[in-house]
Amino acid sequence: MLCSLSVRQILIDSTKQQGCNLHDRGTIMVIEGPRFSTKAESFMFQSFGASLIGMTAVPEVTHSLTSN
C-alpha cells in the first residue's frame, strides 16, 4: 500500500469535500513505455484484476533499481 490507511482516508475525505469525483478503489497495472498495450495485453491485465493500465516513461530508472 502506498500510504497508511489513516492518510488514505484523509485524502479521500479531502477530495470528496472539494466536490471532485473519486474512485477510491482499484488496481493499476504499469507497463514500460513509451508504448501502448495491445488489445490482448489489455484483456490479460484486466483478467489479472487491473482497473487501469498506465505506463512509465523512465524504464532506465526501474532497471537501475533492480540491478543492484
N, CA and C atoms as an extended XYZ file, in Angstrom:
204
Properties=species:S:1:pos:R:3:atomname:S:1:resname:S:1:resid:I:1 pbc="F F F"
N         0.846       -1.164        0.000 N   MET     1
C         0.000        0.000        0.000 CA  MET     1
C         0.895        1.231        0.000 C   MET     1
N         0.501        2.221       -0.750 N   LEU     2
C         1.289        3.428       -0.918 CA  LEU     2
C         1.379        4.257        0.359 C   LEU     2
N         0.307        4.328        1.122 N   CYS     3
C         0.319        5.126        2.347 CA  CYS     3
C        -0.543        4.438        3.402 C   CYS     3
N        -0.447        4.926        4.631 N   SER     4
C        -1.214        4.316        5.711 CA  SER     4
C        -2.708        4.510        5.478 C   SER     4
N        -3.502        3.681        6.125 N   LEU     5
C        -4.953        3.774        5.958 CA  LEU     5
C        -5.487        5.113        6.451 C   LEU     5
N        -4.899        5.670        7.507 N   SER     6
C        -5.383        6.963        8.010 CA  SER     6
C        -5.076        8.090        7.018 C   SER     6
N        -3.893        8.085        6.428 N   VAL     7
C        -3.554        9.095        5.424 CA  VAL     7
C        -4.440        8.918        4.203 C   VAL     7
N        -4.658        7.684        3.808 N   ARG     8
C        -5.532        7.398        2.664 CA  ARG     8
C        -6.929        7.952        2.911 C   ARG     8
N        -7.460        7.755        4.119 N   GLN     9
C        -8.809        8.234        4.429 CA  GLN     9
C        -8.861        9.760        4.431 C   GLN     9
N        -7.817       10.405        4.924 N   ILE    10
C        -7.759       11.875        4.900 CA  ILE    10
C        -7.789       12.371        3.457 C   ILE    10
N        -7.025       11.721        2.578 N   LEU    11
C        -7.010       12.112        1.163 CA  LEU    11
C        -8.376       11.914        0.512 C   LEU    11
N        -9.025       10.802        0.821 N   ILE    12
C       -10.360       10.529        0.267 CA  ILE    12
C       -11.353       11.570        0.747 C   ILE    12
N       -11.363       11.827        2.051 N   ASP    13
C       -12.303       12.803        2.617 CA  ASP    13
C       -12.068       14.201        2.057 C   ASP    13
N       -10.811       14.609        1.951 N   SER    14
C       -10.482       15.936        1.421 CA  SER    14
C       -10.927       16.086       -0.025 C   SER    14
N       -10.717       15.038       -0.808 N   THR    15
C       -11.120       15.073       -2.210 CA  THR    15
C       -12.633       15.190       -2.337 C   THR    15
N       -13.358       14.422       -1.533 N   LYS    16
C       -14.824       14.489       -1.572 CA  LYS    16
C       -15.330       15.853       -1.125 C   LYS    16
N       -14.681       16.458       -0.120 N   GLN    17
C       -15.082       17.779        0.366 CA  GLN    17
C       -14.925       18.840       -0.718 C   GLN    17
N       -13.973       18.652       -1.605 N   GLN    18
C       -13.757       19.584       -2.709 CA  GLN    18
C       -14.745       19.376       -3.844 C   GLN    18
N       -15.567       18.335       -3.740 N   GLY    19
C       -16.561       18.062       -4.769 CA  GLY    19
C       -16.007       17.359       -5.997 C   GLY    19
N       -14.836       16.789       -5.870 N   CYS    20
C       -14.216       16.092       -7.003 CA  CYS    20
C       -14.715       14.653       -7.083 C   CYS    20
N       -14.765       14.128       -8.297 N   ASN    21
C       -15.071       12.714       -8.478 CA  ASN    21
C       -13.879       11.895       -8.002 C   ASN    21
N       -14.167       10.762       -7.398 N   LEU    22
C       -13.108        9.964       -6.807 CA  LEU    22
C       -13.423        8.487       -6.960 C   LEU    22
N       -12.441        7.741       -7.377 N   HIS    23
C       -12.507        6.284       -7.369 CA  HIS    23
C       -11.568        5.845       -6.265 C   HIS    23
N       -12.119        5.385       -5.163 N   ASP    24
C       -11.267        5.098       -4.004 CA  ASP    24
C       -10.772        3.660       -3.947 C   ASP    24
N       -11.009        2.905       -5.002 N   ARG    25
C       -10.502        1.538       -5.056 CA  ARG    25
C       -10.081        1.224       -6.485 C   ARG    25
N        -9.143        0.305       -6.603 N   GLY    26
C        -8.724       -0.117       -7.930 CA  GLY    26
C        -7.275       -0.573       -7.913 C   GLY    26
N        -6.886       -1.180       -9.005 N   THR    27
C        -5.520       -1.668       -9.159 CA  THR    27
C        -4.976       -1.151      -10.473 C   THR    27
N        -3.781       -0.574      -10.420 N   ILE    28
C        -3.157       -0.076      -11.653 CA  ILE    28
C        -2.067       -1.058      -12.091 C   ILE    28
N        -2.052       -1.354      -13.363 N   MET    29
C        -1.001       -2.171      -13.971 CA  MET    29
C        -0.110       -1.193      -14.732 C   MET    29
N         1.171       -1.163      -14.400 N   VAL    30
C         2.099       -0.236      -15.048 CA  VAL    30
C         3.022       -1.034      -15.965 C   VAL    30
N         3.074       -0.599      -17.224 N   ILE    31
C         3.945       -1.244      -18.206 CA  ILE    31
C         5.047       -0.265      -18.606 C   ILE    31
N         6.111       -0.799      -19.172 N   GLU    32
C         7.194        0.062      -19.638 CA  GLU    32
C         6.758        0.790      -20.893 C   GLU    32
N         7.113        2.040      -20.984 N   GLY    33
C         6.779        2.843      -22.145 CA  GLY    33
C         8.058        3.332      -22.801 C   GLY    33
N         7.961        4.155      -23.754 N   PRO    34
C         6.693        4.662      -24.255 CA  PRO    34
C         6.079        3.724      -25.290 C   PRO    34
N         4.951        3.165      -24.946 N   ARG    35
C         4.172        2.327      -25.861 CA  ARG    35
C         2.802        2.084      -25.245 C   ARG    35
N         1.876        1.697      -26.064 N   PHE    36
C         0.552        1.330      -25.587 CA  PHE    36
C         0.469       -0.187      -25.518 C   PHE    36
N        -0.375       -0.685      -24.634 N   SER    37
C        -0.574       -2.133      -24.573 CA  SER    37
C        -1.412       -2.575      -25.766 C   SER    37
N        -1.191       -3.799      -26.198 N   THR    38
C        -2.029       -4.358      -27.261 CA  THR    38
C        -3.389       -4.709      -26.667 C   THR    38
N        -4.353       -4.973      -27.528 N   LYS    39
C        -5.676       -5.394      -27.048 CA  LYS    39
C        -5.570       -6.661      -26.217 C   LYS    39
N        -4.741       -7.604      -26.690 N   ALA    40
C        -4.571       -8.870      -25.971 CA  ALA    40
C        -3.962       -8.628      -24.586 C   ALA    40
N        -2.960       -7.743      -24.519 N   GLU    41
C        -2.360       -7.425      -23.225 CA  GLU    41
C        -3.371       -6.758      -22.300 C   GLU    41
N        -4.149       -5.841      -22.841 N   SER    42
C        -5.164       -5.162      -22.038 CA  SER    42
C        -6.170       -6.155      -21.464 C   SER    42
N        -6.616       -7.098      -22.277 N   PHE    43
C        -7.540       -8.127      -21.790 CA  PHE    43
C        -6.870       -8.998      -20.722 C   PHE    43
N        -5.587       -9.312      -20.934 N   MET    44
C        -4.856      -10.119      -19.962 CA  MET    44
C        -4.725       -9.360      -18.634 C   MET    44
N        -4.348       -8.077      -18.704 N   PHE    45
C        -4.209       -7.286      -17.484 CA  PHE    45
C        -5.545       -7.175      -16.757 C   PHE    45
N        -6.623       -7.028      -17.528 N   GLN    46
C        -7.953       -6.974      -16.927 CA  GLN    46
C        -8.275       -8.294      -16.230 C   GLN    46
N        -7.861       -9.417      -16.828 N   SER    47
C        -8.110      -10.716      -16.203 CA  SER    47
C        -7.301      -10.877      -14.916 C   SER    47
N        -6.187      -10.117      -14.800 N   PHE    48
C        -5.395      -10.115      -13.571 CA  PHE    48
C        -6.039       -9.253      -12.487 C   PHE    48
N        -7.071       -8.478      -12.859 N   GLY    49
C        -7.742       -7.616      -11.894 CA  GLY    49
C        -7.382       -6.149      -12.010 C   GLY    49
N        -6.661       -5.770      -13.064 N   ALA    50
C        -6.274       -4.371      -13.233 CA  ALA    50
C        -7.482       -3.516      -13.602 C   ALA    50
N        -7.617       -2.380      -12.922 N   SER    51
C        -8.681       -1.429      -13.215 CA  SER    51
C        -8.206       -0.362      -14.195 C   SER    51
N        -6.906       -0.139      -14.217 N   LEU    52
C        -6.317        0.929      -15.004 CA  LEU    52
C        -4.957        0.465      -15.500 C   LEU    52
N        -4.623        0.816      -16.740 N   ILE    53
C        -3.307        0.483      -17.288 CA  ILE    53
C        -2.572        1.790      -17.536 C   ILE    53
N        -1.385        1.901      -16.975 N   GLY    54
C        -0.564        3.086      -17.167 CA  GLY    54
C         0.793        2.668      -17.693 C   GLY    54
N         1.605        3.661      -18.016 N   MET    55
C         2.939        3.316      -18.472 CA  MET    55
C         3.948        4.258      -17.856 C   MET    55
N         5.154        3.765      -17.712 N   THR    56
C         6.245        4.584      -17.233 CA  THR    56
C         7.121        4.956      -18.417 C   THR    56
N         7.566        6.184      -18.426 N   ALA    57
C         8.456        6.637      -19.495 CA  ALA    57
C         9.902        6.623      -19.029 C   ALA    57
N        10.146        6.026      -17.868 N   VAL    58
C        11.507        6.006      -17.331 CA  VAL    58
C        11.943        4.582      -17.002 C   VAL    58
N        11.948        3.676      -17.985 N   PRO    59
C        12.332        2.293      -17.700 CA  PRO    59
C        13.766        2.174      -17.183 C   PRO    59
N        14.637        3.130      -17.552 N   GLU    60
C        16.017        3.050      -17.073 CA  GLU    60
C        16.088        3.181      -15.557 C   GLU    60
N        15.155        3.907      -14.962 N   VAL    61
C        15.136        4.037      -13.506 CA  VAL    61
C        14.757        2.714      -12.865 C   VAL    61
N        13.726        2.059      -13.380 N   THR    62
C        13.322        0.775      -12.801 CA  THR    62
C        14.401       -0.276      -13.008 C   THR    62
N        15.056       -0.256      -14.161 N   HIS    63
C        16.130       -1.214      -14.417 CA  HIS    63
C        17.308       -0.976      -13.484 C   HIS    63
N        17.646        0.278      -13.251 N   SER    64
C        18.784        0.567      -12.386 CA  SER    64
C        18.491        0.165      -10.949 C   SER    64
N        17.251        0.312      -10.514 N   LEU    65
C        16.894       -0.072       -9.150 CA  LEU    65
C        16.931       -1.575       -8.954 C   LEU    65
N        16.587       -2.333       -9.984 N   THR    66
C        16.551       -3.793       -9.837 CA  THR    66
C        17.900       -4.437      -10.115 C   THR    66
N        18.846       -3.683      -10.644 N   SER    67
C        20.150       -4.265      -10.986 CA  SER    67
C        21.106       -4.314       -9.806 C   SER    67
N        20.761       -3.663       -8.718 N   ASN    68
C        21.675       -3.628       -7.553 CA  ASN    68
C        21.624       -4.883       -6.759 C   ASN    68
